[in-house]
Amino acid sequence: MLRLPAVAGRFYPSDPAELTALIHKCTPTKSGEPRIPVRACLVPHAGYVYSGHVAGAVLSRIAFPRKIIILGVRHYPRGKPAAILSSGAWRTPLGDAPVDEALAEALKKAGPLLREDSVAHSAEHSLEVQVPFLQVLVPEFTFVPVALGTVQFEDLVSTGEAIAQVLESAKESVLLLTTSDLNHYEDDATTR
């Protein structure tokens, strides 16, 4: 399945050159600054004008593995509670980002709630806005998108345990890239 961009031109530029330039602006690196190998990280998922600099500050410091699980919230009331796409690619203005089929199958096998569901992903922005950053920062990566629509604690624990099991047993390093709104409409003083 080819998942087409749902928020290009709204959350981030639809022009490839403009998008690449913006990502480079959001991911400044200092000469000699080491990239850090991490197992997981949390970045925001709003439009780049609001959160691109925060996401970029985190992502620009990571020594990325080639395999990534992107875990985000589903903002729309349709789809499975823990929706996964296990084949195909996600298109952005920068090209197609391939889904890691073997990693997706391992996740589905480990987690009873992780189910194939293209509907849950079709309009969701929380995962999509991460992909162009990865396309610029990690030229050859594969990923698995997971969109959570459940808030049931037991479901979240079960899904987390399944992801942990897959991360622990993976032959290669896998990054868990999680995403959140972090904040909605609070002022800076309240947020801090």
N, C-alpha and C positions, 0 to 999 in steps of 0.2 A: 504494500500500500504506500502511495506517495501522499504524505500529509502536506497540504499547501499552507502557506502562511496566512494566518487569520488577522494579525495585527500589524503587519508591515505597513508603513506609511502613517500609522497612528501611534504606536508605542515606540517605534524606532524607524529610521529612514528606509524608504523602499528603494532608493538609489544605491547600488553597491558601493560606489566610490564614497559617497557621503556617509554611508553606514560604517565602512571601514575606517574612515577618518575620525568619526565620532568615537568608535571603540578605542582607537589609538589614543585619543584625547582622554578617555576615561581610564586608561590603563598605563599611566606613566610609570616608568621604572627608572631607578637611579643606577648609574653605572656601578657594577660590582655588587649590587644588591642580590643576595642569593634567593633562589626560588625554593620554597619549602615543600617537602613531600608531606601531604596530609591524607587522612583517610576519609574525612568528611568536612564540609563547610556549609555555611548558611549565607545566602545573598538575597537581596530584595528583588521583587519582580514587577515593579511599576514601569511606566514609560521611562525611557532612558533619560529624558530631561529631568525627571524627579529622582531617579535612583541609579542611573548608569554609573555615576562617579563612585557610589558606594560599592556596587557590584564589581566595578573595575578595580577598585583598591584592593579588594579581597582576591579576585581572580588573577590579577597581575602578579601576585606573590607566590602562586602555587606552581609546584613542579608536577605537572599533570601526567597521570598515566594515560594510556591509550583508550582505556575503557571507563565509561562514566555512567552512573545511574543518576538521572535527574528526577527528583521527588518534589512534587509541588501540590498545592491545593487546587481543587476544581471549583471554580467560581459559579458554574452554571448547574442547575438541578437536573442534569441528565447524564446517564451513564452508570456504570458499575461503581460500587464503593471504592474499589482500588483498581483503577483501569490501567492497563498496560498495552503497549503496542509492541509486537514481537517480530515484525518484519518490515521491510521497505525502507523509506527514508523520509526525513523532514526537509522540505524545501524552504529556503530563505532567499533573500536577494543575493546572498553570497554563494548559493549553490545548494546541493543536496547533502545532508548529513545522514549517514547510514545508521540504521538501527542494528544493534548487536544481537543477532538472532540466538546465538548460543547462550548469552547472558540472560536474555529475556526468558528463554525456556527454563533455565535454572531457577529464575525467580518464580515463574509460574508453578514449577514443581515443588518449590520450598514453601510457597505461600498459598493456602487455599482461597484467600480472598483476591489474590492478584489474577485478574481475568482480562482477556483480550477484549478491547472495547474502543473502536475508532470514534464513536459518537462523543464520548467523554473528552476526547482530545481535539475534536474538530474546530472548536472556537476558543479553546483555553489559552490564555496568554502567559500564565505563570511559568510554564516550561518553555514555551516558544521564545521568550525574550532572552533565555540563557544561550540558545543555540548559536546566534551570530557571534557572541563573545567567544564561544568555544571554537568556532570556525576560524577566527582570527588568531587565537592564542594557542590552539592545539591543532595544527593543520591536518593530521591524520588521526581522527578519533572515531570511535563508535560509541553509541549510547543506547540506553533504554529509558523511555519516558514512563513515569508512573504518576498518575493524577489521582489524588485522594479526595473522595467526596464524602467520606464518612467522618463523623466526630465521635463515634462510639469508642470509648477507651479500649475495650477488649479488641476491637478490630484494628486499632492503631498499634496496640502491643503485638498482636499476631503478625501484622504486616512488618513491623520493625524487626521482630525476631526472624522472619523469613529473609529479610534483606541482610541482616547481620550474619545469618548462616551462609548465605551466598558469598558475601564479602570475605568471610573467614575461610571458606573452602576454595575460593578462586585461585587458579594457578598463576594468574597475573594480578598485578595491583589494579584495584578498581576504586574510583573516587565516588563517594556519595555526595552529590551536589544538591543540597536542599534549598528551598526557596520559600520566602514568606513575605507578607506585606510589611512586616516589622512594625508598622504604625499606620494608623489612619487618622489624619487630621489633628493630631495633637501638636502643640507647639514644642519648640526645641527644649525649653526648660522642663516641661512635663516629661518629655521623652527621656531626658537624661536622668 
